[in-house]
Amino acid sequence: MGEESASRAGGRVLFVDDEPQLLRAMRITLRARGYEVRTAVDGGHALAEAAAHPPGIVLLDLGLPDMDGIEVIRGLRGWTGVPIIVLSGRTSGPEKIASLDAGADDYITKPFSVEELLARMRAVARRAPAAETGPSADVGDYRVDFAAKAVTARTEGGAAVHLTPTEWRLLEALVRNPGKLVGSRALVSEVWGPAYATDTSSLRLYINRLRRKLEPDPTRPRHLTTEPGMGYRYQP
């Protein structure tokens, strides 16, 4: 496969694995096929690398030294729809399901065939979204950094805003869909899980918490708005 074909398949690859020999071998193999390759040996490095140099495709091992690969998938999915293929020695069905539910596009069990991997890469690249939201976004006077999972005031030396894990997941679900109505049930399903999709009682409480932390006037929200009886919308 030449450079033109690699470009169509998402020519910038981020390969995440803590096995140095595999990293070296795959870097050589993918570059020989026309891909631009960056590597990371742990989850924190992977998220930082993806934010600094947005890849066209991510190849990800689950067994990382600092965090589980599924957390890396969730971190990436907070701001990008980049294709993610999991490459893992874990063969159990629940592991595969958890990876796909977290946002992975495909799952290949180690050891794998290079030709199969390349075919899978081409396949997911064809389904990739045309645009990305980027690794950060603004909510009024605050900057949301999806890669670092941090919210700070947009001032010199801006103070950090503490969000609970639930508040963060809810903010991610809204901000990564700028201008779009996100239904209440869809939000609940994404933040609390599909089993709770019909229970929207806590949603208003957490939306109000976010408004108190991020809106200039929480009683008249400008950025985290309500569509009565339907859901919520993030207005940039």
C-alpha positions in Angstrom: 0.0 0.0 0.0 1.5 3.3 -1.0 1.4 6.8 0.6 -1.8 7.8 -1.3 -3.6 4.7 -0.1 -2.3 5.2 3.5 -3.5 8.8 3.4 -7.0 7.6 2.4 -7.0 5.2 5.3 -6.2 7.8 7.9 -2.4 8.2 7.3 -1.5 9.4 10.8 -1.4 6.5 13.2 -1.1 6.6 17.0 0.1 3.1 18.2 -0.3 2.6 22.0 1.3 -0.4 23.6 3.8 -1.0 26.5 5.7 -3.7 24.6 8.8 -1.9 23.1 9.6 -4.7 20.6 6.0 -4.6 19.2 6.1 -0.8 19.0 9.4 -0.8 17.1 8.2 -3.6 14.7 4.9 -1.9 14.0 6.4 1.5 13.5 8.7 0.0 10.8 5.9 -1.9 9.2 3.4 0.9 9.1 5.9 3.5 7.9 6.9 1.1 5.1 3.2 1.2 4.1 3.1 4.9 3.9 1.7 5.8 7.4 3.0 8.5 9.7 3.4 6.8 13.0 3.5 8.1 16.6 3.7 5.8 19.6 2.8 5.9 23.3 3.7 3.4 26.0 0.9 4.3 28.5 -2.6 5.9 28.6 -1.6 9.3 29.8 1.0 9.6 27.1 -1.5 8.4 24.5 -4.1 11.0 25.5 -1.6 13.8 25.5 -0.1 12.7 22.1 -3.6 12.5 20.6 -4.4 16.0 21.7 -1.1 17.5 20.5 -1.0 15.6 17.2 -4.6 14.4 16.3 -4.2 11.0 14.6 -6.2 9.6 11.8 -6.5 6.2 13.5 -5.6 4.8 17.0 -4.3 1.3 17.5 -4.6 0.6 21.2 -3.6 -2.2 23.7 -5.8 -2.6 26.7 -3.2 -3.7 29.2 -1.4 -0.4 29.9 0.7 0.3 33.0 -1.0 3.4 34.2 -4.7 2.9 33.2 -6.9 0.4 31.5 -7.1 0.9 27.7 -10.9 1.2 28.0 -10.3 4.4 30.0 -8.2 5.7 27.1 -11.1 5.0 24.7 -13.5 6.9 26.9 -11.0 9.8 27.2 -10.6 10.0 23.4 -14.3 9.7 22.8 -14.9 12.8 25.0 -13.6 14.9 22.1 -12.9 12.9 19.0 -14.5 10.3 16.7 -11.1 9.1 15.5 -11.3 5.4 14.5 -9.9 3.2 17.4 -8.9 -0.4 16.9 -8.1 -2.4 20.0 -5.2 -4.9 19.7 -5.3 -7.1 22.8 -4.3 -10.4 24.2 -7.6 -10.5 26.1 -9.9 -12.9 24.4 -13.0 -12.9 26.7 -16.3 -11.7 25.3 -16.9 -9.2 28.1 -13.6 -7.4 27.4 -14.5 -7.1 23.7 -18.0 -5.8 24.5 -16.7 -3.3 27.1 -14.2 -2.0 24.5 -16.9 -1.6 21.8 -19.4 -0.1 24.3 -16.7 2.5 25.3 -16.4 3.6 21.7 -13.8 1.3 20.0 -14.6 0.6 16.3 -12.9 -2.8 16.1 -11.2 -5.4 18.2 -8.3 -7.7 17.1 -6.9 -10.4 19.3 -3.1 -10.8 19.6 -1.2 -12.3 17.9 -2.6 -10.8 14.7 -1.8 -10.8 11.0 -0.4 -7.5 9.7 -2.4 -7.9 6.5 -5.6 -8.3 8.5 -4.7 -5.3 10.6 -4.2 -3.2 7.5 -7.5 -4.3 6.1 -9.3 -3.5 9.3 -7.6 -0.1 9.4 -8.8 0.7 5.9 -12.3 -0.4 6.8 -12.7 1.8 9.9 -11.1 4.7 8.1 -13.8 4.6 5.5 -16.4 4.9 8.2 -14.6 7.8 10.0 -16.4 11.1 10.6 -15.4 13.9 8.4 -14.9 16.5 11.2 -13.7 16.5 14.7 -14.7 18.7 17.7 -11.0 19.2 18.7 -9.3 18.4 22.0 -10.8 21.5 23.8 -13.8 23.7 23.7 -15.1 26.8 25.4 -18.1 27.1 27.6 -18.5 30.8 28.2 -15.6 32.0 30.4 -14.2 28.4 30.8 -12.0 26.2 28.7 -12.8 22.4 28.6 -9.8 20.3 27.9 -11.0 16.8 26.9 -7.6 15.2 26.8 -6.6 16.4 30.3 -10.2 16.1 31.6 -9.9 19.6 33.1 -11.9 22.8 33.2 -10.2 26.1 33.8 -11.2 29.7 33.7 -10.1 31.5 30.5 -8.0 34.0 32.3 -4.3 34.3 32.9 -3.4 31.6 35.5 -7.1 30.5 35.2 -8.4 28.7 38.2 -9.4 25.1 37.8 -13.1 24.1 38.2 -13.7 20.8 40.0 -16.2 18.5 38.4 -17.3 15.2 39.8 -17.0 12.2 37.4 -20.7 12.3 36.7 -20.7 16.0 36.0 -17.7 15.5 33.6 -19.4 12.8 31.6 -22.5 14.9 31.3 -20.5 17.9 30.2 -18.6 15.8 27.6 -21.8 14.4 26.2 -23.2 17.9 25.6 -20.0 19.8 24.5 -19.0 17.2 21.9 -22.3 17.9 20.1 -22.2 21.7 19.7 -25.5 23.3 18.8 -27.2 19.9 18.6 -30.2 18.8 20.8 -29.3 15.8 22.9 -32.3 14.0 24.2 -32.8 13.5 27.9 -32.9 9.7 27.6 -29.8 9.7 25.4 -27.9 11.7 28.0 -29.0 9.5 30.9 -28.1 6.4 28.9 -24.6 7.7 28.1 -23.8 9.1 31.6 -25.5 6.5 33.8 -25.8 3.5 31.5 -28.6 2.1 29.2 -30.3 0.4 32.1 -31.2 3.9 33.5 -32.4 5.4 30.2 -36.0 5.9 31.3 -35.0 7.4 34.7 -34.3 11.1 34.0 -35.0 12.3 37.6 -31.3 13.1 38.4 -30.5 14.7 35.1 -31.9 18.2 35.9 -30.1 18.2 39.2 -26.7 17.6 37.5 -27.4 20.1 34.7 -28.1 22.7 37.4 -24.8 21.8 39.1 -22.9 22.4 35.9 -24.7 25.7 35.3 -23.8 26.9 38.8 -20.1 26.1 38.1 -19.9 27.3 34.4 -22.7 29.8 33.6 -22.3 33.5 34.4 -26.0 33.5 35.5 -27.2 30.0 36.2 -30.8 31.1 36.3 -30.5 32.3 32.7 -28.2 29.8 31.0 -26.5 30.9 27.7 -24.4 27.8 27.0 -26.1 24.8 28.6 -29.7 25.3 27.6 -32.9 23.4 28.0 -35.3 22.3 25.3 -38.5 21.7 27.4 -39.7 18.2 27.3 -37.0 17.2 24.9 -33.4 17.5 26.2 -30.5 19.9 26.4 -28.2 21.7 24.1 -24.6 23.1 24.3 -24.5 26.6 22.7 -20.8 27.6 21.9 
